[in-house]
Amino acid sequence: MLHIREARYLHGHCVDVAFSDGRRGVADLSDALQGPIFEPLKDIRKFAQLSVDAELETLVWPNGADLAPEYVYFCAFRDDPELQPLFQQWEYL
């Protein structure tokens, strides 16, 4: 099972993320900011308040929004040809 170990806000809606499989990448999460819980995160100041939930091991925000580690992984590595079968399995492609 995939988990997020570390995350650091970079700029815009981009986050530097380290995963439990040892990979580290930059995830642009701007496409995820749809729906009532994510709408407030379009404000960069609110988005930048992200953290890694110690129990869930995923990205969370003070307003209760969270993203699945697999989705954040997809956002970070969507162009990696080796990971395309995995992303198809997860139904992100």
SVG drawing of the C-alpha trace seen along z (x, -y; Angstrom):
<svg xmlns="http://www.w3.org/2000/svg" viewBox="-19 -33 33 36">
<polyline fill="none" stroke="black" stroke-width="0.4" points="0.0,0.0 1.3,-3.4 1.7,-6.2 3.0,-9.7 6.0,-10.2 6.8,-13.9 5.3,-16.8 6.4,-20.4 4.6,-23.2 6.6,-24.7 4.5,-27.2 1.1,-27.6 -0.6,-24.2 2.6,-22.2 3.9,-20.0 7.2,-18.2 6.2,-14.7 8.1,-11.7 6.3,-8.3 6.7,-5.1 8.2,-3.3 11.2,-5.7 10.2,-7.9 10.1,-11.7 8.5,-14.0 6.6,-17.2 2.8,-16.9 0.8,-19.7 -2.6,-19.3 -4.4,-22.1 -6.7,-19.7 -7.9,-18.2 -9.3,-21.4 -12.9,-20.8 -16.0,-20.5 -17.0,-22.2 -14.3,-20.8 -11.5,-21.7 -12.8,-25.1 -11.2,-27.0 -7.8,-25.5 -7.7,-27.5 -6.5,-30.3 -2.8,-29.7 -2.5,-30.7 -5.0,-28.0 -3.5,-25.4 0.0,-26.0 -1.3,-24.9 -1.1,-21.2 0.4,-18.6 0.8,-14.8 -1.7,-13.1 0.4,-10.8 -2.4,-8.2 -3.7,-8.3 -0.3,-9.0 -1.7,-11.3 -2.1,-15.0 -4.6,-16.8 -5.7,-20.4 -7.2,-22.2 -10.6,-22.4 -10.9,-18.6 -9.9,-18.1 -7.6,-15.2 -6.2,-13.4 -5.5,-9.7 -1.8,-8.9 -2.3,-7.1 -3.8,-10.2 -0.9,-12.4 1.5,-9.8 -0.3,-9.9 0.0,-13.7 3.7,-13.5 4.6,-10.8 1.9,-10.8 4.5,-11.1 6.7,-8.2 6.3,-5.5 7.2,-2.7 4.2,-3.6 1.5,-3.8 0.3,-0.2 -0.1,-1.0 -2.0,-4.2 -4.3,-2.2 -4.9,0.3 -5.8,-2.5 -8.1,-3.9 -6.4,-7.3 -5.7,-6.7"/>
</svg>
